[in-house]
Amino acid sequence: MDDLIKERIKQVALRGKIISPEEAVGFVKDGMRIATSGTTSSGYPVSFFRALSRKEKNADQFKLDLWSAAPLGPEVDGDLVEAGIINRRLCHQANPIMAKAINKGKVLYSDMGPYIFPNQIRYRFFDDLDLTIVEAVEITEEGNIIPSTCVAESPTLIQAAHKVIVEINMNLPLEMTGIHDIIIPDNPPHRSAIPINTPSDRVGTPYIPINSDKILGVIISNESSKVPPREEINEESRKIAQHLITFFEKEVSKGRLPKNLLPLQTGLGSLGGAFLKELGKSSFTNLQTFSALLNDSILELIDSGRMKFASGSGLYFSSEGLEQFFKGIEKYKKVMILRPVDISTYPELIQRLGVIALNGAVEVDIYGHINSSHVSGGRVLTGVAGSIEYARNGYLSIFMTPSIGKRGDISRIVPMVPHVDHTEHDVHIIVTEQGLADLRGMDPKERAQEIINRCAHADYKPLLMDYFRKAQSEVGGHEPQILEEAFSFHRRLKEKGSMKI
């Protein structure tokens, strides 16, 4: 046997279970519930899912339920949908092909936060999980699994599944060993406190424990996922980031934040990346993150000496970011930890560490309710991911969005959002490229004026203010809304292609 394979599969008995991707998909039967994890850029078992979509292309009578709390790559959430074999998707998706199928009713979808999902699996709220497929760097002599670039909810999926297939990614360096910190909480009433007091605390194991008898087979893979290039930071995102930097400087001067801030959480997309990039140009140093996914800007902050430590559940890197990480892995893994996503989003830890939550929004209404997952009221765009736990439990809950979209035909500030992911109770700060609204301690009517005046685009500010004043005079109440006109912006967009009058 190849010495490289022996180096990766240290338990001798499991070397006899090496199978091809095609043999692995032979274990998958109609009606199964299968699970995996990873991100759109790394961490999921590419060879297995490419083989599965090839085998089952146009297989009308073959249907599966797919579970994952991670935004999976095109080989999973895209190709399997096009192959027509996904019946139900559980937890989180961020793929346009998957979203289109959900909106057409071809795929059933239950969206939930990545803290809730693993817990409900452990509570056995769902039907039994038949098969988990996980990407790994190595299998230890004891048969335990060293995960790859994304832990997410893999420990719980492996624990819950009847059987497991492990895909060893030979393209990943063995030096990944040691970057992981695996904790699987017990169920109530036996759950103990998790003794993490700083993002750098290690309290678990560097591997995912498993009874190796559960492993059906091991795939040896030399395939890589389709990793997108580094995203460019636009001027809108840069202005939003600059407003935030100014806000944090003021909070420090008032004694409400320490000079190195508090551990940061940034959501997916260009807005979080832009903020971290601008943070690298600021006076802030000795920074830490306690986030779900880590992006390219984290590496830049580490290289500049500004980032002291970064804790996440997976890497959401571009192709350039992954290359940079692998080249400097010995340096980076000294200041990085990858944890299960339900630990990274554990409410009590978020509160204890005082995490500053920065997340994106699809749209915001004048009272501060946030829609972060749907467009046009009912069409899903993406899952809510960990923003629920961070927003509800963070020291500061901040939502970022451009003030307009579709070349000015859409206002991101509307009278009422037709879908609510985060209520105004969980929102402290809203920021657009126009400005920043600090809503702490405000009455709803004060919030409305603050959001309209500071965050709305000039093209929509008069329309929003007219609606608000009319709602106050004609309806009144604590949070005035004219039910017949609350969705007038969305109605104009549907009828005219623009929210403008």
Sequence and secondary structure as in RCSB ss.txt:
>XXXX:A:sequence
MDDLIKERIKQVALRGKIISPEEAVGFVKDGMRIATSGTTSSGYPVSFFRALSRKEKNADQFKLDLWSAAPLGPE
VDGDLVEAGIINRRLCHQANPIMAKAINKGKVLYSDMGPYIFPNQIRYRFFDDLDLTIVEAVEITEEGNIIPSTC
VAESPTLIQAAHKVIVEINMNLPLEMTGIHDIIIPDNPPHRSAIPINTPSDRVGTPYIPINSDKILGVIISNESS
KVPPREEINEESRKIAQHLITFFEKEVSKGRLPKNLLPLQTGLGSLGGAFLKELGKSSFTNLQTFSALLNDSILE
LIDSGRMKFASGSGLYFSSEGLEQFFKGIEKYKKVMILRPVDISTYPELIQRLGVIALNGAVEVDIYGHINSSHV
SGGRVLTGVAGSIEYARNGYLSIFMTPSIGKRGDISRIVPMVPHVDHTEHDVHIIVTEQGLADLRGMDPKERAQE
IINRCAHADYKPLLMDYFRKAQSEVGGHEPQILEEAFSFHRRLKEKGSMKI
>XXXX:A:secstr
  HHHHHHB SHHHHTTEE HHHHHTT  TT EEE    SSSSS HHHHHHHHHHTTT TT  EEEEESS   II
IIIHHHHTT EEEEEE    HHHHHHHHTTSSEEEE  TTHHHHHHHTT S    EEEEEEEEE TTS EEE SB
 BTHHHHHHH SEEEEEEETTS GGGTTSB B     TTS       STT   SBSSB   GGGEEEEEEE    
         HHHHHHHHHHHHHHHHHHHTTSS TT S EEE SSHHHHHHHHHHTTSS  SEEEE SEE HHHHH
HHHTT EEEEEESEE   HHHHHHHHHTHHHHTTSEEE BHHHHT HHHHHHHT EEEEE SEEETT  EE SEE
TTTEE S  TTHHHHHHHSSEEEEE  SEEGGGTEESEESS SS SB GGG  EEEETTEEEE TT  HHHHHHH
HHHHHS TTTHHHHHHHHHHHHHHT SSS   TTTTTHHHHHHHHHSSS  
